[in-house]
Amino acid sequence: MQALKKQLKQNLSLIFFSILFSANATMAATDLTAQENYARALAKNHQQEIDHAAHLNPIDKSLDFHGVFYGFLPCNDCNGIKSTLSLKHKNNYLLVTQPAKESSKEVYEKGKYSWNDENNTVVLTPNKGSNIRQYLIKDEGTLILLNSDGTQRKEGEADSYTLRRSDTVKSREVHIH
């Protein structure tokens, strides 16, 4: 009978410690879950305090200002100049111009463009030559060629020096390359 009591005590002790250990493990798991939930709530609360507007818009607005712009610009010794300005990625541009004359060739100009927030302009700097061009940004789909000194044209002339982005113009003449 002594042996049976001893065996029973050992079994009860084993059961008691097993229950105690599993309860401790369950409490630890519950505590860990509570800590994770608290950390998530703290992070979410912190996220709401941060102004995320800076993340929504890129710092360099020229990264969003891509597209192909078309126009027919005035010319002193011809009927006009067909102009196609393509603002590409990595601030590269291609400007194709063609005077409206018989047997006139297209002129290609490549270079870099930069965005000037202060003046609300796009500045074209060609790879070859020093003929820098500036365009006033009227809106997302309209550029107006400025005078060579960067000043705006007279009120009546501005419409004649306008390039419109391809997705804002219904019909246009397209340069074939």
Biotite code that builds the C-alpha atoms (Angstrom):
import biotite.structure as struc

atoms = struc.array([
    struc.Atom([0.000, 0.000, 0.000], chain_id="A", res_id=1, res_name="MET", atom_name="CA", element="C"),
    struc.Atom([2.968, 2.282, 0.766], chain_id="A", res_id=2, res_name="GLN", atom_name="CA", element="C"),
    struc.Atom([4.260, 1.807, -2.741], chain_id="A", res_id=3, res_name="ALA", atom_name="CA", element="C"),
    struc.Atom([0.836, 2.649, -4.151], chain_id="A", res_id=4, res_name="LEU", atom_name="CA", element="C"),
    struc.Atom([0.660, 5.867, -2.092], chain_id="A", res_id=5, res_name="LYS", atom_name="CA", element="C"),
    struc.Atom([4.160, 6.811, -3.187], chain_id="A", res_id=6, res_name="LYS", atom_name="CA", element="C"),
    struc.Atom([3.256, 6.140, -6.837], chain_id="A", res_id=7, res_name="GLN", atom_name="CA", element="C"),
    struc.Atom([0.043, 8.166, -6.435], chain_id="A", res_id=8, res_name="LEU", atom_name="CA", element="C"),
    struc.Atom([1.975, 11.102, -4.905], chain_id="A", res_id=9, res_name="LYS", atom_name="CA", element="C"),
    struc.Atom([4.449, 11.053, -7.776], chain_id="A", res_id=10, res_name="GLN", atom_name="CA", element="C"),
    struc.Atom([1.649, 10.964, -10.339], chain_id="A", res_id=11, res_name="ASN", atom_name="CA", element="C"),
    struc.Atom([-0.220, 13.779, -8.591], chain_id="A", res_id=12, res_name="LEU", atom_name="CA", element="C"),
    struc.Atom([2.968, 15.825, -8.401], chain_id="A", res_id=13, res_name="SER", atom_name="CA", element="C"),
    struc.Atom([3.634, 15.200, -12.060], chain_id="A", res_id=14, res_name="LEU", atom_name="CA", element="C"),
    struc.Atom([0.064, 16.192, -12.983], chain_id="A", res_id=15, res_name="ILE", atom_name="CA", element="C"),
    struc.Atom([0.237, 19.282, -10.742], chain_id="A", res_id=16, res_name="PHE", atom_name="CA", element="C"),
    struc.Atom([3.532, 20.481, -12.285], chain_id="A", res_id=17, res_name="PHE", atom_name="CA", element="C"),
    struc.Atom([2.261, 19.698, -15.787], chain_id="A", res_id=18, res_name="SER", atom_name="CA", element="C"),
    struc.Atom([-0.853, 21.803, -15.192], chain_id="A", res_id=19, res_name="ILE", atom_name="CA", element="C"),
    struc.Atom([1.225, 24.568, -13.623], chain_id="A", res_id=20, res_name="LEU", atom_name="CA", element="C"),
    struc.Atom([3.710, 24.535, -16.522], chain_id="A", res_id=21, res_name="PHE", atom_name="CA", element="C"),
    struc.Atom([1.005, 24.538, -19.212], chain_id="A", res_id=22, res_name="SER", atom_name="CA", element="C"),
    struc.Atom([-0.838, 27.362, -17.421], chain_id="A", res_id=23, res_name="ALA", atom_name="CA", element="C"),
    struc.Atom([2.411, 29.327, -17.288], chain_id="A", res_id=24, res_name="ASN", atom_name="CA", element="C"),
    struc.Atom([3.026, 28.697, -21.023], chain_id="A", res_id=25, res_name="ALA", atom_name="CA", element="C"),
    struc.Atom([-0.562, 29.750, -21.795], chain_id="A", res_id=26, res_name="THR", atom_name="CA", element="C"),
    struc.Atom([-0.133, 32.910, -19.741], chain_id="A", res_id=27, res_name="MET", atom_name="CA", element="C"),
    struc.Atom([3.164, 33.642, -21.503], chain_id="A", res_id=28, res_name="ALA", atom_name="CA", element="C"),
    struc.Atom([1.519, 33.177, -24.904], chain_id="A", res_id=29, res_name="ALA", atom_name="CA", element="C"),
    struc.Atom([-1.384, 35.412, -23.848], chain_id="A", res_id=30, res_name="THR", atom_name="CA", element="C"),
    struc.Atom([1.067, 37.985, -22.509], chain_id="A", res_id=31, res_name="ASP", atom_name="CA", element="C"),
    struc.Atom([3.043, 37.879, -25.774], chain_id="A", res_id=32, res_name="LEU", atom_name="CA", element="C"),
    struc.Atom([-0.175, 38.370, -27.777], chain_id="A", res_id=33, res_name="THR", atom_name="CA", element="C"),
    struc.Atom([-1.151, 41.283, -25.535], chain_id="A", res_id=34, res_name="ALA", atom_name="CA", element="C"),
    struc.Atom([2.274, 42.873, -26.050], chain_id="A", res_id=35, res_name="GLN", atom_name="CA", element="C"),
    struc.Atom([2.014, 42.457, -29.830], chain_id="A", res_id=36, res_name="GLU", atom_name="CA", element="C"),
    struc.Atom([-1.494, 43.982, -29.852], chain_id="A", res_id=37, res_name="ASN", atom_name="CA", element="C"),
    struc.Atom([-0.256, 46.899, -27.740], chain_id="A", res_id=38, res_name="TYR", atom_name="CA", element="C"),
    struc.Atom([2.696, 47.467, -30.094], chain_id="A", res_id=39, res_name="ALA", atom_name="CA", element="C"),
    struc.Atom([0.365, 47.430, -33.133], chain_id="A", res_id=40, res_name="ARG", atom_name="CA", element="C"),
    struc.Atom([-2.029, 49.901, -31.484], chain_id="A", res_id=41, res_name="ALA", atom_name="CA", element="C"),
    struc.Atom([0.866, 52.167, -30.529], chain_id="A", res_id=42, res_name="LEU", atom_name="CA", element="C"),
    struc.Atom([2.255, 52.071, -34.085], chain_id="A", res_id=43, res_name="ALA", atom_name="CA", element="C"),
    struc.Atom([-1.190, 52.751, -35.571], chain_id="A", res_id=44, res_name="LYS", atom_name="CA", element="C"),
    struc.Atom([-1.701, 55.690, -33.229], chain_id="A", res_id=45, res_name="ASN", atom_name="CA", element="C"),
    struc.Atom([1.741, 57.037, -34.141], chain_id="A", res_id=46, res_name="HIS", atom_name="CA", element="C"),
    struc.Atom([0.977, 56.643, -37.875], chain_id="A", res_id=47, res_name="GLN", atom_name="CA", element="C"),
    struc.Atom([-2.126, 58.821, -37.518], chain_id="A", res_id=48, res_name="GLN", atom_name="CA", element="C"),
    struc.Atom([-0.056, 61.616, -35.965], chain_id="A", res_id=49, res_name="GLU", atom_name="CA", element="C"),
    struc.Atom([2.404, 61.711, -38.902], chain_id="A", res_id=50, res_name="ILE", atom_name="CA", element="C"),
    struc.Atom([1.650, 63.912, -41.918], chain_id="A", res_id=51, res_name="ASP", atom_name="CA", element="C"),
    struc.Atom([1.810, 61.533, -44.867], chain_id="A", res_id=52, res_name="HIS", atom_name="CA", element="C"),
    struc.Atom([1.271, 64.245, -47.501], chain_id="A", res_id=53, res_name="ALA", atom_name="CA", element="C"),
    struc.Atom([5.007, 64.355, -48.189], chain_id="A", res_id=54, res_name="ALA", atom_name="CA", element="C"),
    struc.Atom([4.931, 60.663, -49.139], chain_id="A", res_id=55, res_name="HIS", atom_name="CA", element="C"),
    struc.Atom([2.064, 61.048, -51.587], chain_id="A", res_id=56, res_name="LEU", atom_name="CA", element="C"),
    struc.Atom([3.708, 63.601, -53.885], chain_id="A", res_id=57, res_name="ASN", atom_name="CA", element="C"),
    struc.Atom([7.228, 63.112, -55.156], chain_id="A", res_id=58, res_name="PRO", atom_name="CA", element="C"),
    struc.Atom([9.701, 65.815, -54.186], chain_id="A", res_id=59, res_name="ILE", atom_name="CA", element="C"),
    struc.Atom([10.827, 66.225, -57.792], chain_id="A", res_id=60, res_name="ASP", atom_name="CA", element="C"),
    struc.Atom([7.640, 67.167, -59.636], chain_id="A", res_id=61, res_name="LYS", atom_name="CA", element="C"),
    struc.Atom([9.338, 66.690, -63.009], chain_id="A", res_id=62, res_name="SER", atom_name="CA", element="C"),
    struc.Atom([9.069, 62.947, -62.383], chain_id="A", res_id=63, res_name="LEU", atom_name="CA", element="C"),
    struc.Atom([5.305, 63.280, -62.813], chain_id="A", res_id=64, res_name="ASP", atom_name="CA", element="C"),
    struc.Atom([5.456, 65.757, -65.701], chain_id="A", res_id=65, res_name="PHE", atom_name="CA", element="C"),
    struc.Atom([5.992, 63.438, -68.648], chain_id="A", res_id=66, res_name="HIS", atom_name="CA", element="C"),
    struc.Atom([4.281, 63.476, -71.985], chain_id="A", res_id=67, res_name="GLY", atom_name="CA", element="C"),
    struc.Atom([4.292, 64.631, -75.584], chain_id="A", res_id=68, res_name="VAL", atom_name="CA", element="C"),
    struc.Atom([3.298, 68.225, -76.322], chain_id="A", res_id=69, res_name="PHE", atom_name="CA", element="C"),
    struc.Atom([2.252, 69.498, -79.771], chain_id="A", res_id=70, res_name="TYR", atom_name="CA", element="C"),
    struc.Atom([1.917, 72.941, -81.252], chain_id="A", res_id=71, res_name="GLY", atom_name="CA", element="C"),
    struc.Atom([2.196, 75.091, -84.353], chain_id="A", res_id=72, res_name="PHE", atom_name="CA", element="C"),
    struc.Atom([4.400, 78.065, -83.500], chain_id="A", res_id=73, res_name="LEU", atom_name="CA", element="C"),
    struc.Atom([4.737, 81.348, -85.443], chain_id="A", res_id=74, res_name="PRO", atom_name="CA", element="C"),
    struc.Atom([7.660, 81.861, -87.827], chain_id="A", res_id=75, res_name="CYS", atom_name="CA", element="C"),
    struc.Atom([9.036, 85.067, -89.406], chain_id="A", res_id=76, res_name="ASN", atom_name="CA", element="C"),
    struc.Atom([10.034, 83.560, -92.775], chain_id="A", res_id=77, res_name="ASP", atom_name="CA", element="C"),
    struc.Atom([7.493, 80.709, -93.098], chain_id="A", res_id=78, res_name="CYS", atom_name="CA", element="C"),
    struc.Atom([3.872, 79.867, -92.369], chain_id="A", res_id=79, res_name="ASN", atom_name="CA", element="C"),
    struc.Atom([4.705, 78.345, -88.988], chain_id="A", res_id=80, res_name="GLY", atom_name="CA", element="C"),
    struc.Atom([6.743, 75.680, -87.234], chain_id="A", res_id=81, res_name="ILE", atom_name="CA", element="C"),
    struc.Atom([5.338, 72.301, -86.273], chain_id="A", res_id=82, res_name="LYS", atom_name="CA", element="C"),
    struc.Atom([6.743, 71.489, -82.835], chain_id="A", res_id=83, res_name="SER", atom_name="CA", element="C"),
    struc.Atom([6.665, 68.262, -80.878], chain_id="A", res_id=84, res_name="THR", atom_name="CA", element="C"),
    struc.Atom([8.194, 68.251, -77.402], chain_id="A", res_id=85, res_name="LEU", atom_name="CA", element="C"),
    struc.Atom([8.575, 64.921, -75.651], chain_id="A", res_id=86, res_name="SER", atom_name="CA", element="C"),
    struc.Atom([9.400, 65.091, -71.941], chain_id="A", res_id=87, res_name="LEU", atom_name="CA", element="C"),
    struc.Atom([10.782, 61.689, -71.009], chain_id="A", res_id=88, res_name="LYS", atom_name="CA", element="C"),
    struc.Atom([12.001, 59.833, -67.933], chain_id="A", res_id=89, res_name="HIS", atom_name="CA", element="C"),
    struc.Atom([15.224, 60.829, -66.204], chain_id="A", res_id=90, res_name="LYS", atom_name="CA", element="C"),
    struc.Atom([14.586, 64.444, -67.266], chain_id="A", res_id=91, res_name="ASN", atom_name="CA", element="C"),
    struc.Atom([15.477, 63.818, -70.922], chain_id="A", res_id=92, res_name="ASN", atom_name="CA", element="C"),
    struc.Atom([13.631, 65.590, -73.697], chain_id="A", res_id=93, res_name="TYR", atom_name="CA", element="C"),
    struc.Atom([13.356, 65.435, -77.471], chain_id="A", res_id=94, res_name="LEU", atom_name="CA", element="C"),
    struc.Atom([12.195, 68.495, -79.394], chain_id="A", res_id=95, res_name="LEU", atom_name="CA", element="C"),
    struc.Atom([11.300, 68.010, -83.054], chain_id="A", res_id=96, res_name="VAL", atom_name="CA", element="C"),
    struc.Atom([10.621, 71.100, -85.154], chain_id="A", res_id=97, res_name="THR", atom_name="CA", element="C"),
    struc.Atom([9.742, 71.444, -88.822], chain_id="A", res_id=98, res_name="GLN", atom_name="CA", element="C"),
    struc.Atom([9.151, 74.746, -90.626], chain_id="A", res_id=99, res_name="PRO", atom_name="CA", element="C"),
    struc.Atom([6.067, 74.804, -92.836], chain_id="A", res_id=100, res_name="ALA", atom_name="CA", element="C"),
    struc.Atom([7.991, 75.182, -96.110], chain_id="A", res_id=101, res_name="LYS", atom_name="CA", element="C"),
    struc.Atom([8.419, 73.005, -99.132], chain_id="A", res_id=102, res_name="GLU", atom_name="CA", element="C"),
    struc.Atom([11.012, 70.283, -98.628], chain_id="A", res_id=103, res_name="SER", atom_name="CA", element="C"),
    struc.Atom([11.900, 71.362, -95.111], chain_id="A", res_id=104, res_name="SER", atom_name="CA", element="C"),
    struc.Atom([13.531, 68.787, -92.882], chain_id="A", res_id=105, res_name="LYS", atom_name="CA", element="C"),
    struc.Atom([12.723, 68.039, -89.301], chain_id="A", res_id=106, res_name="GLU", atom_name="CA", element="C"),
    struc.Atom([15.238, 69.323, -86.783], chain_id="A", res_id=107, res_name="VAL", atom_name="CA", element="C"),
    struc.Atom([15.895, 67.142, -83.739], chain_id="A", res_id=108, res_name="TYR", atom_name="CA", element="C"),
    struc.Atom([17.143, 68.505, -80.441], chain_id="A", res_id=109, res_name="GLU", atom_name="CA", element="C"),
    struc.Atom([17.923, 66.344, -77.427], chain_id="A", res_id=110, res_name="LYS", atom_name="CA", element="C"),
    struc.Atom([18.811, 67.433, -73.943], chain_id="A", res_id=111, res_name="GLY", atom_name="CA", element="C"),
    struc.Atom([17.789, 67.627, -70.314], chain_id="A", res_id=112, res_name="LYS", atom_name="CA", element="C"),
    struc.Atom([14.864, 69.481, -68.816], chain_id="A", res_id=113, res_name="TYR", atom_name="CA", element="C"),
    struc.Atom([14.465, 70.816, -65.320], chain_id="A", res_id=114, res_name="SER", atom_name="CA", element="C"),
    struc.Atom([11.481, 71.891, -63.291], chain_id="A", res_id=115, res_name="TRP", atom_name="CA", element="C"),
    struc.Atom([11.506, 75.351, -61.704], chain_id="A", res_id=116, res_name="ASN", atom_name="CA", element="C"),
    struc.Atom([8.881, 75.510, -58.942], chain_id="A", res_id=117, res_name="ASP", atom_name="CA", element="C"),
    struc.Atom([9.636, 79.132, -58.165], chain_id="A", res_id=118, res_name="GLU", atom_name="CA", element="C"),
    struc.Atom([8.831, 80.383, -61.684], chain_id="A", res_id=119, res_name="ASN", atom_name="CA", element="C"),
    struc.Atom([6.478, 77.516, -62.587], chain_id="A", res_id=120, res_name="ASN", atom_name="CA", element="C"),
    struc.Atom([8.522, 76.749, -65.688], chain_id="A", res_id=121, res_name="THR", atom_name="CA", element="C"),
    struc.Atom([10.182, 73.889, -67.510], chain_id="A", res_id=122, res_name="VAL", atom_name="CA", element="C"),
    struc.Atom([13.697, 74.742, -68.695], chain_id="A", res_id=123, res_name="VAL", atom_name="CA", element="C"),
    struc.Atom([15.135, 72.850, -71.696], chain_id="A", res_id=124, res_name="LEU", atom_name="CA", element="C"),
    struc.Atom([18.922, 72.621, -71.876], chain_id="A", res_id=125, res_name="THR", atom_name="CA", element="C"),
    struc.Atom([20.116, 71.078, -75.157], chain_id="A", res_id=126, res_name="PRO", atom_name="CA", element="C"),
    struc.Atom([23.045, 68.653, -75.288], chain_id="A", res_id=127, res_name="ASN", atom_name="CA", element="C"),
    struc.Atom([24.599, 70.661, -78.132], chain_id="A", res_id=128, res_name="LYS", atom_name="CA", element="C"),
    struc.Atom([24.543, 74.451, -78.319], chain_id="A", res_id=129, res_name="GLY", atom_name="CA", element="C"),
    struc.Atom([23.444, 77.005, -75.798], chain_id="A", res_id=130, res_name="SER", atom_name="CA", element="C"),
    struc.Atom([19.902, 77.797, -76.930], chain_id="A", res_id=131, res_name="ASN", atom_name="CA", element="C"),
    struc.Atom([18.059, 77.267, -73.616], chain_id="A", res_id=132, res_name="ILE", atom_name="CA", element="C"),
    struc.Atom([14.284, 77.348, -73.911], chain_id="A", res_id=133, res_name="ARG", atom_name="CA", element="C"),
    struc.Atom([11.810, 78.029, -71.137], chain_id="A", res_id=134, res_name="GLN", atom_name="CA", element="C"),
    struc.Atom([8.139, 77.117, -71.080], chain_id="A", res_id=135, res_name="TYR", atom_name="CA", element="C"),
    struc.Atom([5.613, 78.509, -68.648], chain_id="A", res_id=136, res_name="LEU", atom_name="CA", element="C"),
    struc.Atom([3.443, 75.752, -67.212], chain_id="A", res_id=137, res_name="ILE", atom_name="CA", element="C"),
    struc.Atom([-0.103, 77.025, -67.563], chain_id="A", res_id=138, res_name="LYS", atom_name="CA", element="C"),
    struc.Atom([-1.579, 73.728, -66.336], chain_id="A", res_id=139, res_name="ASP", atom_name="CA", element="C"),
    struc.Atom([-0.743, 70.010, -66.528], chain_id="A", res_id=140, res_name="GLU", atom_name="CA", element="C"),
    struc.Atom([-1.513, 69.877, -70.239], chain_id="A", res_id=141, res_name="GLY", atom_name="CA", element="C"),
    struc.Atom([-0.345, 73.282, -71.498], chain_id="A", res_id=142, res_name="THR", atom_name="CA", element="C"),
    struc.Atom([3.108, 74.819, -71.964], chain_id="A", res_id=143, res_name="LEU", atom_name="CA", element="C"),
    struc.Atom([3.679, 78.359, -73.268], chain_id="A", res_id=144, res_name="ILE", atom_name="CA", element="C"),
    struc.Atom([7.051, 79.174, -74.859], chain_id="A", res_id=145, res_name="LEU", atom_name="CA", element="C"),
    struc.Atom([8.621, 82.169, -73.111], chain_id="A", res_id=146, res_name="LEU", atom_name="CA", element="C"),
    struc.Atom([10.809, 84.838, -74.712], chain_id="A", res_id=147, res_name="ASN", atom_name="CA", element="C"),
    struc.Atom([14.526, 84.053, -74.942], chain_id="A", res_id=148, res_name="SER", atom_name="CA", element="C"),
    struc.Atom([15.144, 86.120, -71.781], chain_id="A", res_id=149, res_name="ASP", atom_name="CA", element="C"),
    struc.Atom([12.545, 84.066, -69.844], chain_id="A", res_id=150, res_name="GLY", atom_name="CA", element="C"),
    struc.Atom([9.846, 86.749, -69.789], chain_id="A", res_id=151, res_name="THR", atom_name="CA", element="C"),
    struc.Atom([6.243, 86.060, -70.731], chain_id="A", res_id=152, res_name="GLN", atom_name="CA", element="C"),
    struc.Atom([4.956, 87.026, -74.141], chain_id="A", res_id=153, res_name="ARG", atom_name="CA", element="C"),
    struc.Atom([2.388, 89.738, -74.663], chain_id="A", res_id=154, res_name="LYS", atom_name="CA", element="C"),
    struc.Atom([-1.150, 88.746, -73.783], chain_id="A", res_id=155, res_name="GLU", atom_name="CA", element="C"),
    struc.Atom([-2.319, 88.248, -77.392], chain_id="A", res_id=156, res_name="GLY", atom_name="CA", element="C"),
    struc.Atom([0.820, 86.317, -78.423], chain_id="A", res_id=157, res_name="GLU", atom_name="CA", element="C"),
    struc.Atom([0.756, 83.638, -75.703], chain_id="A", res_id=158, res_name="ALA", atom_name="CA", element="C"),
    struc.Atom([-1.863, 81.495, -77.477], chain_id="A", res_id=159, res_name="ASP", atom_name="CA", element="C"),
    struc.Atom([0.304, 81.354, -80.609], chain_id="A", res_id=160, res_name="SER", atom_name="CA", element="C"),
    struc.Atom([3.239, 79.923, -78.636], chain_id="A", res_id=161, res_name="TYR", atom_name="CA", element="C"),
    struc.Atom([1.318, 77.186, -76.833], chain_id="A", res_id=162, res_name="THR", atom_name="CA", element="C"),
    struc.Atom([2.084, 73.469, -76.814], chain_id="A", res_id=163, res_name="LEU", atom_name="CA", element="C"),
    struc.Atom([-0.615, 71.101, -75.590], chain_id="A", res_id=164, res_name="ARG", atom_name="CA", element="C"),
    struc.Atom([-0.080, 67.635, -74.196], chain_id="A", res_id=165, res_name="ARG", atom_name="CA", element="C"),
    struc.Atom([-1.238, 64.853, -76.502], chain_id="A", res_id=166, res_name="SER", atom_name="CA", element="C"),
    struc.Atom([-3.867, 63.472, -74.126], chain_id="A", res_id=167, res_name="ASP", atom_name="CA", element="C"),
    struc.Atom([-5.584, 66.900, -73.951], chain_id="A", res_id=168, res_name="THR", atom_name="CA", element="C"),
    struc.Atom([-5.783, 67.511, -77.722], chain_id="A", res_id=169, res_name="VAL", atom_name="CA", element="C"),
    struc.Atom([-8.332, 65.676, -79.863], chain_id="A", res_id=170, res_name="LYS", atom_name="CA", element="C"),
    struc.Atom([-6.752, 66.208, -83.266], chain_id="A", res_id=171, res_name="SER", atom_name="CA", element="C"),
    struc.Atom([-3.133, 67.003, -83.998], chain_id="A", res_id=172, res_name="ARG", atom_name="CA", element="C"),
    struc.Atom([-0.474, 66.640, -86.629], chain_id="A", res_id=173, res_name="GLU", atom_name="CA", element="C"),
    struc.Atom([1.983, 63.994, -85.610], chain_id="A", res_id=174, res_name="VAL", atom_name="CA", element="C"),
    struc.Atom([5.647, 63.841, -86.533], chain_id="A", res_id=175, res_name="HIS", atom_name="CA", element="C"),
    struc.Atom([6.577, 60.416, -87.844], chain_id="A", res_id=176, res_name="ILE", atom_name="CA", element="C"),
    struc.Atom([10.005, 59.225, -86.725], chain_id="A", res_id=177, res_name="HIS", atom_name="CA", element="C"),
])
